[in-house]
Amino acid sequence: MEQDEIERNLGVQPLDGIMTEHELGNHDLVAASAEPMTHKAVQRARKGRRLTKHMKQRMADALNRAVKLQGREIEQVWGVKDLFTY
């Protein structure tokens, strides 16, 4: 393996904790997403696999929409920087 290979596994992301706190599953984000998203993509995002900028934004949008659909008051609108450490 090359020394300068990009690290792809970055550990559990803040997204995972927020979803757990709000009792959201992967399907909740997929169902709430306005754009195409798969369950596998959500799982990869939670576990810290590297995603594109566009997919990270989709995750943030879907999370905010999913919390609203639960009928909960959103204390903040989460952005990409709140959900991912990379």
Contact map, one row per residue, 1 for C-alpha under 8 A:
11101000000000000000000000000000000000000000000000000000000000000000000000000000000000
11111000000000000000000000000000000000000000000000000000000000000000000000000000000000
11111000000000000000000000000000000000000000000000000000000000000000000000000000000000
01111100000000000000000000000000000000000000000000000000000000000000000000000000000000
11111110000000000000000000000000000000000000000000000000000000000000000000000000000000
00011111000000000000000000000000000000000000000000000000000000000000000000000000000000
00001111110000000000000000000000000000000000000000000000000000000000000000000000000000
00000111110000000000000000000000000000000000000111000000000000000000000000000000000000
00000011111000000000000000000000000000000000001111000000000000000000000000000000000000
00000011111110000000000000000000000000000000001111000000000000000000000000000000000001
00000000111110000000000000000000000000000000001110000000000000000000000000000000000000
00000000011111010000000000000000000000000000011100000000000000000000000000000000000000
00000000011111111000000000000000000000000000111100000000000000000000000000000000001110
00000000000111111100000000000000000000000000010000000000000000000000000000000000011110
00000000000011111110000000000000000000000000110000000000000000000000000000000000011100
00000000000111111111000000000000000000000000011000000000000000000000000000000000000000
00000000000011111111100000000000000000000000000000000000000000000000000000000000000000
00000000000001111111110000000000000000000000000000000000000000000000000000000000000000
00000000000000111111111110000000000000000000000000000000000000100000000000000000000000
00000000000000011111111110000000000000000000000000000000000000000000000000000000000000
00000000000000001111111100000000000000000000000000000000000000000000000000000000000000
00000000000000000111111100000000000000000000000000000000000000000010000000000000000000
00000000000000000011111110000000000000000000000000000000000000000000000000000000000000
00000000000000000011111111111000000000000000000000000000000000000100000000000000000000
00000000000000000011001111111000000000000000000000000000000000000000000000000000000000
00000000000000000000000111111100000000100110000000000000000000000000000000000000000000
00000000000000000000000111111110000000100000000000000000000000000000000000000000000000
00000000000000000000000111111111000000000000000000000000000000000100000000000000000000
00000000000000000000000111111111100000000100000000000000001001100100000000000000000000
00000000000000000000000001111111100111100100000000000000000001000000000000000000000000
00000000000000000000000000111111100000000000000000000000000000000100000000000000000000
00000000000000000000000000011111110000000000000000000000000001101100100000000000000000
00000000000000000000000000001111111110000000000000000000011011001100000000000000000000
00000000000000000000000000000001111100000000000000000000000001000000000000000000000000
00000000000000000000000000000000111110000000000000000000010000000000000000000000000000
00000000000000000000000000000100111111000000000000000000000000000000000000000000000000
00000000000000000000000000000100101111101100000000000000010000000000000000000000000000
00000000000000000000000000000100000111111100000000000000000000000000000000000000000000
00000000000000000000000001100100000011111110000000000000000000000000000000000000000000
00000000000000000000000000000000000001111111000000000000000000000000000000000000000000
00000000000000000000000000000000000011111111100000000000000000000000000000000000000000
00000000000000000000000001001100000011111111110000000000001000000000000000000000000000
00000000000000000000000001000000000000111111111000000000000000000000000000000000000000
00000000000000000000000000000000000000011111111111000000000000000000000000000000000000
00000000000010100000000000000000000000001111111111100001000000000000000000000000000000
00000000000111110000000000000000000000000111111110000000000000000000000000000000000000
00000000111110010000000000000000000000000011111110000000000000000000000000000000000000
00000001111110000000000000000000000000000001111111000000000000000000000000000000000100
00000001111000000000000000000000000000000001111111100000000000000000000000000000000000
00000001110000000000000000000000000000000001100111110000000000000000000000000000000000
00000000000000000000000000000000000000000000100011111011000000000000000000000000000000
00000000000000000000000000000000000000000000000001111111000000000000000000000000000000
00000000000000000000000000000000000000000000000000111111100000000000000000000000000000
00000000000000000000000000000000000000000000000000011111110000000000000000000000000000
00000000000000000000000000000000000000000000000000111111111000000000000000000000000000
00000000000000000000000000000000000000000000100000111111111100000000000000000001000100
00000000000000000000000000000000000000000000000000001111111110000000000000000011000000
00000000000000000000000000000000101010000000000000000111111111000000000000000000000000
00000000000000000000000000001000100000000100000000000011111111100000000000000001000000
00000000000000000000000000000000000000000000000000000001111111110000000000000111001000
00000000000000000000000000000000100000000000000000000000111111111000000000000010000000
00000000000000000000000000001101110000000000000000000000011111111100000000000000000000
00000000000000000010000000001001000000000000000000000000001111111110000000000100000000
00000000000000000000000000000000000000000000000000000000000111111111000001001100000000
00000000000000000000000000000001100000000000000000000000000011111111100000000000000000
00000000000000000000000100011011100000000000000000000000000001111111110000000000000000
00000000000000000000010000000000000000000000000000000000000000111111111111000000000000
00000000000000000000000000000000000000000000000000000000000000011111111111000000000000
00000000000000000000000000000001000000000000000000000000000000001111111100000000000000
00000000000000000000000000000000000000000000000000000000000000000111111100000000000000
00000000000000000000000000000000000000000000000000000000000000000011111110000000000000
00000000000000000000000000000000000000000000000000000000000000000011111111000000000000
00000000000000000000000000000000000000000000000000000000000000000011001111100000000000
00000000000000000000000000000000000000000000000000000000000000010011000111111000000000
00000000000000000000000000000000000000000000000000000000000000000000000011111000000000
00000000000000000000000000000000000000000000000000000000000000000000000001111100000000
00000000000000000000000000000000000000000000000000000000000000010000000001111110000000
00000000000000000000000000000000000000000000000000000000000100110000000000011111011000
00000000000000000000000000000000000000000000000000000000100110000000000000001111111000
00000000000000000000000000000000000000000000000000000001101100000000000000000111111100
00000000000000000000000000000000000000000000000000000000000000000000000000000011111110
00000000000001100000000000000000000000000000000000000000000000000000000000000111111110
00000000000011100000000000000000000000000000000000000000000100000000000000000111111110
00000000000011100000000000000000000000000000000100000001000000000000000000000001111111
00000000000011000000000000000000000000000000000000000000000000000000000000000000111111
00000000010000000000000000000000000000000000000000000000000000000000000000000000000111
